[in-house]
Amino acid sequence: NILAQKHKFAILCTNHITEVPELGEIAALGVTWSSQVTTRLHIQKLNSICSVESGDEEETSRIRKIKIDFSPRLAPKDAQFCITSHGIKNVPENKFMLNN
């Protein structure tokens, strides 16, 4: 936490969902871990791609959506983004297409 504040970066700790045939979906790190979080985010890949400027060229990437599922201090909200070779980029308007 001290390094995050000093260097102004976020720390994201994930707990993937695992499918167990007899139990269904469960938190991979266990029930205790899943109940200790203060903010729950849901990230998913969408079935569409975007074209974004990255450095001096244009790249295509799958669009991802991040949604605030639960937070004691944040309102439910979502945003779309692409991951490029130069980092995370916003999805520009009119620069996405459905991937059939």
ABEGO torsion letter per residue (X at the ends): XAAAAAAGBBBBBBBBBBBBAAAEBBBAAEAAAAAABABBBBBBBBABBBBBBBEABBBBBBBBBBBBABBAABBBBBBBBBBBAAEBBBBBBGABBBBX
